[in-house]
Amino acid sequence: MAAIPIRRSPHPELEARIHAALEARREKANAETPRRRLRLSAIGGCERKLWALANGHPAEQAEGRLIVIFDMGNLVEDLVIRWLRMAGYTIRNEQKTVTMIPEVDGHIDGEIWLEHSRFDVEPAILEIKSANAEQFELCASLGYDRWRPAYGDTLQAYMGASGIHVAMAVVLNKNTSQLYAEKLRFDSARYEYLQAKAEAILLHETPLPRPEEATSQHCNFCKWCHLAEACWGPTWDVRFDP
């Protein structure tokens, strides 16, 4: 008996149209974002890069597939919050704005109320992330802060700006759907450092020095940065109109 031919009709135009629509949404959002504003979600990044972005250098333009990943991450946040509520946790103030100093703010995923003692509960900043299996295992073995120090900086900034000095980080394994949760405490010295860093980024008229980890345009710290070539080039001191 002859094999039945397999008929395939791929339609890549569908994905291309979705990506184009997402990129158009990104362009609109970028146009509406005021310059010289710093998000707490980025506070753990390279201060030289953040200074450049605050002074008119172009932001990295995420392509459609990467925007899809970001959108999926937002859906993960919604799912985890739904599961936490089903498990009996109280979640409040989702996407609440917290402000460190003028022009430096961010949106928390929410506040989760945790049992502080047998008769008492306390609010904690809720932070939700997702990771592939390899990164998830690293997080579980190293701890949230050592796994991604920049994520830890963001949580410290949220805690300091909100006055809530406890945080609960929840990470979802995108391969197995396993969850890892870790409670973190506020570090006042680290927050003061981040606050001083934010002020320097916004107030300095000239580029900030490169971090110690930045040893060349092609080092691990710099090679993935979309501004690496410009940063290590001869015209880096040019300041764009904000």
C-alpha positions as CSV (number, residue, x, y, z in Angstrom):
1,M,0.0,0.0,0.0
2,A,1.4,3.3,-1.0
3,A,2.3,5.7,1.8
4,I,-0.1,8.6,2.1
5,P,1.8,11.8,1.2
6,I,2.2,14.3,4.0
7,R,1.0,17.7,2.9
8,R,2.5,20.6,4.7
9,S,1.7,24.2,4.3
10,P,4.0,26.3,6.6
11,H,2.8,29.9,7.0
12,P,5.8,32.0,8.3
13,E,3.9,35.2,7.5
14,L,1.9,34.7,10.7
15,E,4.9,34.9,12.9
16,A,6.3,37.8,10.9
17,R,3.1,39.8,11.3
18,I,3.0,39.2,15.0
19,H,6.7,40.3,15.4
20,A,6.0,43.4,13.3
21,A,3.0,44.3,15.5
22,L,5.0,43.8,18.6
23,E,7.9,45.9,17.3
24,A,5.4,48.7,16.4
25,R,4.1,48.6,20.0
26,R,7.7,48.8,21.3
27,E,8.3,51.9,19.1
28,K,5.2,53.6,20.4
29,A,6.1,52.9,24.0
30,N,9.7,54.1,23.5
31,A,8.4,57.4,22.0
32,E,6.2,57.9,25.1
33,T,8.9,57.3,27.6
34,P,10.5,60.5,28.9
35,R,14.3,60.8,28.7
36,R,16.5,61.1,31.7
37,R,14.4,58.6,33.7
38,L,15.8,55.5,35.3
39,R,13.9,52.4,36.1
40,L,14.6,50.5,39.3
41,S,14.5,47.2,37.3
42,A,17.7,48.4,35.6
43,I,19.5,49.8,38.6
44,G,21.8,46.8,38.9
45,G,23.2,47.4,35.4
46,C,26.4,49.1,34.2
47,E,26.3,52.7,35.4
48,R,28.2,53.9,32.3
49,K,25.5,52.3,30.1
50,L,22.7,53.7,32.2
51,W,24.3,57.2,32.0
52,A,24.4,56.9,28.2
53,L,20.8,55.9,27.9
54,A,19.7,58.8,30.2
55,N,21.7,61.2,28.0
56,G,20.3,60.3,24.6
57,H,22.2,57.3,23.4
58,P,19.9,54.8,21.7
59,A,18.3,52.1,23.7
60,E,18.6,48.5,22.5
61,Q,15.7,47.7,20.1
62,A,14.3,44.3,21.1
63,E,13.3,42.2,18.1
64,G,9.9,40.5,17.8
65,R,11.0,37.1,19.2
66,L,12.5,38.7,22.3
67,I,9.4,40.8,22.9
68,V,7.4,37.5,22.7
69,I,9.7,36.2,25.5
70,F,9.0,39.3,27.6
71,D,5.3,39.0,27.1
72,M,5.4,35.3,28.1
73,G,7.2,36.4,31.3
74,N,4.4,38.8,32.1
75,L,1.9,35.9,31.7
76,V,4.1,33.9,34.1
77,E,3.7,36.7,36.7
78,D,-0.1,36.5,36.4
79,L,-0.1,32.7,36.7
80,V,2.1,32.6,39.7
81,I,0.0,35.3,41.5
82,R,-3.1,33.3,40.7
83,W,-1.5,30.1,42.1
84,L,-0.4,32.0,45.3
85,R,-3.9,33.2,45.9
86,M,-5.3,29.7,45.4
87,A,-2.7,28.5,48.0
88,G,-4.1,31.0,50.5
89,Y,-1.6,33.9,50.2
90,T,-2.8,37.5,50.2
91,I,-1.4,39.5,47.2
92,R,-1.9,43.2,47.0
93,N,-0.7,46.3,45.2
94,E,0.2,44.5,41.9
95,Q,2.2,46.8,39.6
96,K,2.4,49.5,42.3
97,T,4.9,52.3,41.6
98,V,7.7,52.8,44.1
99,T,10.0,55.8,43.9
100,M,13.6,56.0,45.1
101,I,14.3,59.6,44.1
102,P,12.5,61.8,41.6
103,E,12.9,60.3,38.1
104,V,13.9,57.0,39.5
105,D,11.1,54.5,40.1
106,G,9.7,51.1,39.2
107,H,6.7,48.8,39.4
108,I,6.7,45.9,41.8
109,D,5.0,42.6,40.9
110,G,3.0,42.9,44.1
111,E,3.1,42.5,47.9
112,I,2.7,39.1,49.4
113,W,1.7,38.7,53.1
114,L,3.8,36.2,54.9
115,E,3.5,34.6,58.3
116,H,5.9,36.4,60.5
117,S,5.0,34.4,63.6
118,R,2.1,32.2,64.8
119,F,-0.1,35.3,65.4
120,D,1.3,37.8,63.0
121,V,1.9,38.4,59.2
122,E,4.1,40.8,57.4
123,P,4.1,42.2,53.8
124,A,7.0,41.4,51.5
125,I,7.8,42.6,48.0
126,L,6.9,39.9,45.6
127,E,9.3,39.4,42.6
128,I,8.5,36.7,40.0
129,K,11.0,35.4,37.4
130,S,11.2,32.5,35.0
131,A,14.3,30.6,33.8
132,N,15.2,27.6,31.7
133,A,16.2,24.4,33.5
134,E,19.9,25.1,33.6
135,Q,19.5,28.6,35.0
136,F,16.8,27.5,37.4
137,E,19.2,24.9,38.9
138,L,21.9,27.6,39.3
139,C,19.4,29.8,41.1
140,A,18.4,27.0,43.4
141,S,22.0,26.0,44.2
142,L,23.5,29.5,44.5
143,G,20.6,31.5,45.9
144,Y,18.7,34.2,44.1
145,D,21.1,37.1,44.9
146,R,24.3,35.2,43.8
147,W,22.6,33.8,40.8
148,R,21.7,37.3,39.4
149,P,23.3,40.1,41.5
150,A,21.5,42.7,39.2
151,Y,18.1,41.1,40.2
152,G,19.2,41.3,43.8
153,D,20.0,45.0,43.4
154,T,16.5,45.6,41.9
155,L,14.9,43.9,45.0
156,Q,17.0,46.0,47.3
157,A,15.9,49.1,45.5
158,Y,12.2,48.0,45.7
159,M,12.5,47.3,49.4
160,G,14.2,50.6,50.2
161,A,11.9,52.7,48.0
162,S,8.8,51.0,49.4
163,G,9.8,50.8,53.1
164,I,9.0,47.1,53.1
165,H,12.2,45.5,54.2
166,V,11.4,41.9,53.2
167,A,11.1,40.3,49.7
168,M,10.0,37.0,48.4
169,A,11.5,35.9,45.0
170,V,9.7,33.2,43.1
171,V,11.3,31.6,40.1
172,L,9.5,29.3,37.6
173,N,11.4,26.6,35.7
174,K,10.1,27.0,32.2
175,N,11.1,23.4,31.3
176,T,9.5,21.5,34.3
177,S,7.2,24.1,35.9
178,Q,9.0,23.6,39.2
179,L,9.0,26.6,41.5
180,Y,11.8,28.0,43.7
181,A,11.0,30.6,46.4
182,E,13.5,32.5,48.6
183,K,13.0,35.2,51.2
184,L,15.5,38.1,51.1
185,R,16.1,40.8,53.7
186,F,16.9,44.5,53.2
187,D,20.5,45.7,53.2
188,S,20.5,49.4,54.0
189,A,24.2,49.9,53.0
190,R,23.5,48.4,49.6
191,Y,20.4,50.5,49.1
192,E,22.4,53.7,49.9
193,Y,25.0,52.6,47.3
194,L,22.3,52.1,44.7
195,Q,20.7,55.5,45.6
196,A,24.1,57.2,45.2
197,K,24.6,55.4,41.9
198,A,21.2,56.6,40.6
199,E,21.9,60.2,41.6
200,A,25.3,60.0,39.8
201,I,23.7,58.7,36.6
202,L,21.2,61.5,36.5
203,L,23.4,64.4,37.7
204,H,26.8,63.8,36.0
205,E,27.4,65.9,32.9
206,T,30.1,63.7,31.7
207,P,30.2,59.9,31.2
208,L,30.7,57.8,34.3
209,P,33.8,55.6,34.6
210,R,33.6,52.0,33.4
211,P,33.1,49.4,36.1
212,E,36.2,47.4,37.1
213,E,34.8,44.3,35.3
214,A,34.9,46.2,32.0
215,T,38.4,45.5,30.7
216,S,37.9,45.7,26.9
217,Q,35.2,46.0,24.3
218,H,35.3,42.2,23.9
219,C,35.4,41.1,27.6
220,N,32.5,39.1,29.0
221,F,31.1,42.2,30.8
222,C,31.0,44.3,27.6
223,K,30.7,42.0,24.6
224,W,26.9,41.6,24.7
225,C,26.2,45.3,25.3
226,H,24.7,47.1,22.2
227,L,26.7,50.2,23.2
228,A,30.1,48.4,23.5
229,E,31.6,49.7,20.3
230,A,30.5,53.3,21.0
231,C,31.5,53.1,24.6
232,W,35.1,52.0,23.7
233,G,35.3,54.4,20.7
234,P,36.7,57.9,20.5
235,T,33.4,59.8,20.3
236,W,31.9,58.5,23.6
237,D,32.0,61.9,25.3
238,V,29.4,63.2,22.8
239,R,26.2,64.1,24.7
240,F,22.9,63.9,22.8
241,D,20.1,66.3,23.4
242,P,17.7,64.7,26.0
